[in-house]
Amino acid sequence: MTESLGQHYLEDSIASLRAYKKMAEKALDQLNDEEYFRTLDEEGNSVAVIMKHMAGNMFSRWTDFLTTDGEKPNRNRDMEFVIDPSTTVKDLRDYWERGWQVVFAALEPLGADDLMTRVMIRGEEHTVAQAINRQLMHYANHIGQIVFLAKHFHTSDWKTLSIPRNRSAEFNARLQNQWAMKDSEERG
């Protein structure tokens, strides 16, 4: 039972990370180039900064995940919040994609037996499961910021990433119909 629960946890964690990445990218796809670099105020982060920070975190946390501290000595976290004026959206998207590749390359080979393995993040011991949860929460927070900014910049032409406002009943009815059809086919 423990192995199947552990395997389910890993599969669900990877699926959740892929879903968050997809959600962020659907929001990113609605931005024009200038909007990646726009902030709401002098203390706010732009989408570009959030993406750069997330990718920097991914490289640090997930490179040699099981054998080295997740805060790598070569990471310059403060520079993740600085965007060079020559940075392009393509540069950001490429860096973002490489960061996610490191995440999945670290997680996909793991098995249920790895979940209680001890890893370090900033000198603090975590189980692999705790480290995964820590990053899931961190990435979900920042992806929420990306979605918020993209939606803020596109209030009038925003393409929703979930159930459209005032359309919940329609969505639920469609789901019920899909389940009824699937049930009918299985009995069939």
Secondary structure as UniProt FT lines:
FT   HELIX           2..28
FT   TURN            29..30
FT   HELIX           33..36
FT   TURN            42..43
FT   HELIX           47..62
FT   TURN            63..67
FT   TURN            73..74
FT   HELIX           77..81
FT   TURN            85..86
FT   HELIX           89..107
FT   TURN            108..109
FT   HELIX           112..114
FT   TURN            115..116
FT   STRAND          118..121
FT   TURN            122..123
FT   STRAND          124..127
FT   HELIX           128..153
FT   TURN            154..157
FT   TURN            165..166
FT   HELIX           168..187
//
